Amino acid sequence: MNNHARVVRTVLPLVVAAGVVAGCQQTEEKKPAAAASSASTAPSPTVDVAANSKQVCDAALAVSKEHFVGMADDAIAAIDKPVSAKEAGAKVRAHYTEMAEGLRKEAARAADPQLRAAVENLAGAIEKRLTGPDATKVEAPDLDPTLKALDTACGR
């Protein structure tokens, strides 16, 4: 029973974080798709900032969601097939590392400076986390402000 309680305490914050990230996506789907209709097959020297922002936001959401869900899946799998704390920690670190790398790539594509900063700040917060004592912990309340800032920059 103690192991199950530990897994629930581990999975619950991930579900909340994934919910915050998924909540961003639900609001985005309600917006009109005017930016998508402005796409052109001919190369243009200017960037459609709205369309670019939507692409970057969607991609940053996908990267974050993939790794938060991956951490939750790993924690749930540990119920049936327990792993050592070292192995569990390594999986968490790998998810956070890949999430930060994916966010850095998306930040570089952002045409809107505020969006770029929000994505970079989240990646930076994750990288900072990886250098501290919580690097192998799933619970990440320290990321909440940067997740909310990204949500705001994406207009959600």
Secondary structure, DSSP 8 states (H G I E B T S, - for coil): -HHHHHHHHHHHHHHHHHHHHHHHHHHHHHS--HHHHT--SS--SS--HHHHHHHHHHHHHHHHHHHHHHHHHHHHHHHHS---HHHHHHHHHHHHHHHHHHHHHHHHH--SHHHHHHHHHHHHHHHHHHTSTTTT-S--GGGHHHHHHHHHHTT-
